Amino acid sequence: MVAMDDQLARILKNMDETGFSWENQSLDVHSLLDRHPTDGSMVNRHFEDHAPLYRQAIAQFNEAPSADHFNAVVSACADCHHGTCPGPLTRIEKRRPQVD
């Protein structure tokens, strides 16, 4: 999860640079179902249902990078965390860029 957050933060930082373009951005695909959380109780039906939606959001972003698709990735993270581990929701919400 730290690696995923680092990617989102990196893109947000890049947005501050002159000449930033969504066109050149991409995110690594992480298979959440292959990960082993610190607390095994977090792997529940909600998590299993939302993990593929996260992958789908990343694929959509990588096909057509944009602020809207980036926010869809952030939403996929938040949606999953609502039903598994709500602790990082405030941090996740800080990853949303302004959509013009």
C-alpha positions as CSV (number, residue, x, y, z in Angstrom):
1,M,0.0,0.0,0.0
2,V,2.9,2.3,0.7
3,A,4.2,1.8,-2.9
4,M,0.7,2.7,-4.2
5,D,0.5,5.8,-2.2
6,D,4.1,6.8,-3.2
7,Q,3.0,6.6,-6.9
8,L,0.0,8.9,-6.3
9,A,2.1,11.4,-4.3
10,R,4.8,11.4,-7.1
11,I,2.2,12.3,-9.8
12,L,0.8,15.0,-7.6
13,K,4.3,16.4,-7.1
14,N,4.9,16.3,-10.8
15,M,1.8,18.4,-11.4
16,D,3.6,21.3,-9.8
17,E,6.3,21.2,-12.5
18,T,6.2,23.4,-15.5
19,G,5.1,21.5,-18.6
20,F,3.3,18.8,-16.7
21,S,1.2,16.6,-18.9
22,W,-1.2,13.8,-17.9
23,E,-0.2,12.1,-21.2
24,N,3.2,11.0,-19.8
25,Q,1.9,9.6,-16.5
26,S,1.3,6.0,-15.6
27,L,0.8,3.8,-12.5
28,D,2.1,0.4,-11.8
29,V,-0.5,-2.3,-11.4
30,H,-0.5,-4.0,-8.1
31,S,-2.3,-7.2,-7.5
32,L,-3.9,-6.6,-4.2
33,L,-5.2,-10.1,-3.9
34,D,-1.5,-11.3,-3.8
35,R,-0.6,-9.0,-0.9
36,H,-0.5,-10.0,2.7
37,P,-1.8,-7.4,5.1
38,T,-0.4,-6.8,8.5
39,D,-3.8,-7.7,9.9
40,G,-5.4,-10.7,8.2
41,S,-8.9,-9.6,9.2
42,M,-8.7,-6.9,6.6
43,V,-8.9,-9.4,3.8
44,N,-12.7,-9.8,3.8
45,R,-15.4,-10.0,1.2
46,H,-15.4,-6.3,0.7
47,F,-11.7,-6.3,0.0
48,E,-12.0,-9.2,-2.4
49,D,-14.8,-7.4,-4.3
50,H,-13.0,-4.1,-4.5
51,A,-9.4,-5.3,-5.4
52,P,-10.4,-5.9,-9.0
53,L,-12.0,-2.5,-9.2
54,Y,-8.8,-0.9,-8.2
55,R,-6.9,-2.8,-11.0
56,Q,-9.6,-1.6,-13.4
57,A,-9.2,2.0,-12.4
58,I,-5.4,1.8,-12.9
59,A,-5.9,0.2,-16.3
60,Q,-8.3,3.0,-17.3
61,F,-5.8,5.6,-16.0
62,N,-2.9,4.0,-17.9
63,E,-5.0,3.9,-21.1
64,A,-6.0,7.5,-20.9
65,P,-4.2,9.4,-18.2
66,S,-6.2,12.4,-16.9
67,A,-7.2,14.1,-13.6
68,D,-10.6,12.4,-13.8
69,H,-9.1,8.9,-14.2
70,F,-6.5,9.7,-11.5
71,N,-9.4,10.6,-9.2
72,A,-11.1,7.3,-10.1
73,V,-8.0,5.5,-8.8
74,V,-8.1,7.5,-5.6
75,S,-11.8,6.7,-5.3
76,A,-11.1,3.0,-5.8
77,C,-8.6,3.2,-2.9
78,A,-11.1,5.0,-0.7
79,D,-14.0,2.7,-1.5
80,C,-12.0,-0.3,-0.5
81,H,-10.7,1.3,2.7
82,H,-14.2,2.2,3.8
83,G,-15.0,-1.5,4.2
84,T,-11.7,-2.8,5.4
85,C,-9.3,-0.3,7.0
86,P,-10.7,3.2,7.3
87,G,-7.6,4.6,9.1
88,P,-5.9,6.0,6.0
89,L,-9.0,7.7,4.4
90,T,-7.8,11.2,5.3
91,R,-4.5,10.6,3.7
92,I,-6.1,9.0,0.6
93,E,-8.4,12.0,0.1
94,K,-5.3,14.3,0.0
95,R,-4.3,12.5,-3.2
96,R,-7.1,14.1,-5.2
97,P,-5.9,16.7,-7.8
98,Q,-8.2,19.5,-8.7
99,V,-10.1,18.7,-11.8
100,D,-10.4,21.6,-14.3
